[in-house]
Amino acid sequence: MKYVSSRNKNEIVESHNAIIQGLAKDGGLFTPENINIHINVDELTNLSYQQIATKVIHAFLDDFTEEEISSSVNQAYDNKFDTEEIVPLHKIEDAYLMELYHGPTSAFKDIALTLLPHLLIQSYNKENRHDTISILTATSGDTGKAALSGFADVKHTAITVFYPEVGVSQVQKKQMQTATGDNVEVIAVKGNFDDCQRMVKEATQDPQVLASLHNATISSANSINVGRLIPQVVYYYSSYCKLVKDGAIQCGDPVNFVVPTGNFGDILAGYLAYRTGLPVNQLICASNSNNVLTDFLNTGTYSIHRPFIPTMSPSMDILISSNLERLLFIMSDNDDSFVANMMKELNEQGSYTIPSKIQEKISSIFKGYWTSEEDCAKTIHDLYKKEHVLIDPHTAVGLHAYRQYQTQTKDTTPAIVLSTASPYKFCKDVYQAVSSNCIEDDFEAMDALHTYTQTAIPSNLACLKDLPVRFTRSIEKEDGMKVIAERMKEISNDYN
């Protein structure tokens, strides 16, 4: 399988090159040139998560040997996770929760970011490289810590994470500020996630940054990197296989997946699973009050002319959903000039409208719903009171979206809701939702939530309060390219 830029399909690379580069030279996203593989679900049903991951990932990254993929998978999915299942499935009254938060940082980003460093080093060795891979990463909260954890002290790499100074939870911020590793740097930005993401993308083409690169190459750990995206396809297959194995469905029966998403990467992985053989009925895209994706899926117009709203589900507080570009490329039959024009309009005018024919193709598989802050809190409260199941705000956004969909369509297809983070990462809001009591300090709220619910605090979060803070730097968003250029010079001096 070859990968091409979504803005210039003549830029063709193998998957290991796409993983090293992260972003295409023209700013486009590397996307499968043809999705012409078929994965037989019935052959996966009795396999472990690691075995399913090896088969699914190798189908997409076929310039790696199966042994290389298997080695990387087994090193990634080991006792760093607090369950042998890696991704358990939990039945609630009207759906199944796909628990994606059992990794080292208690968020779904761990699934890909424990694996990406291994894939990157395998790619590095294939090219017989001797430079340093400088990984620039923007985060709305969870990607940052997962990337810092995955790449800490990995040879031939240096990682720099940018996060919005205001908007992430106290727990998320402390996770990043206390990151360990000699090759890591964490910087707060006076802006939102879109500003951080814009900086990371611009850096790949900025003359000042490029001039500062000496024996170093810029890459990314965001889902713009196919090495981040493809591992996320696996848990769609694994959760489906669990339903088959448990007798909840027959192999071949369709299911719905409900995905709380901001940058569109997680749900795009679901679409790739669908295109390669997974029996998916609908992909339900769940948004919070920053409902740009809901409006796009319902109207065909993508517009960022709207207020940016900080919410209790900060990992979805995003107005520019990067991975949507890949979907437009696939749905337009690889029309790179169309995608380039849409991205140009978004950059210059803040909006674009797709042709009705493409919108119809998208709406046949994707449905969009959004959830208010009040409904998010009520969903957390009601599920805990009725079933003693504790969920985080992102999962609540997904569950409420599913219930809207079900009310509207009366669809009885079994549904799997992606549960993307531990509730203890957002303990202040979760505690207030279940108890009606407000505690401003996240760590006091963490203890209170534990006492109130008698649920276990993940070990990586339980010790967080007492860890020493290493990173406190904050910059203006306008200084992004200057700061990145300085960081590139520092990396060149330190690691070469």
Buried (B, 14 or more C-beta within 10 A) or exposed (E): BBBBBBBBBEBBBBBBBBBBBBBBEBBBBBBBBEBEBEBEBEEBBEBEBBBBBBBBBBBBBBBBEEEBBBBBBBEBBEEBBBEEBBBBBBEBEEBBBBBBBBBBBBBBBBBBBBBBBBBBBBBBEBEEBEBBBBBBBBBBBBBBBBBBBBBBEBEBBBBBBBBBBEBBBBBBBBBBBBBEBEBBBBBBBBBBBBBBBBBBBBBBEBEEBEEBBEEBBBBBBBBBBBBBBBBBBBBBBBBBBBBBBEEBBEBEBBBBBBBBBBBBBBBBBBBBBBBBBBBBBBBBBBBBBBBBBBBBBBEBEBBBEBEBEBBBBBBBBBBBBBBBBBBBBBBBEBBBEBBBEBBEBBEEEBBBBBEEEBBEBBBEBBBBBBBBBEBBBBBBBBBBEEEEBBBBBBBBBBBBBBBBBBEEEEBEBBBBBBBBBBBBBBBBBBBBBBBEEEBEEBBBBBBBBBEBBEBEBBEBBBEBBEEEEBBEEEBEBEEBBBBBBBBBBBBBEEBE
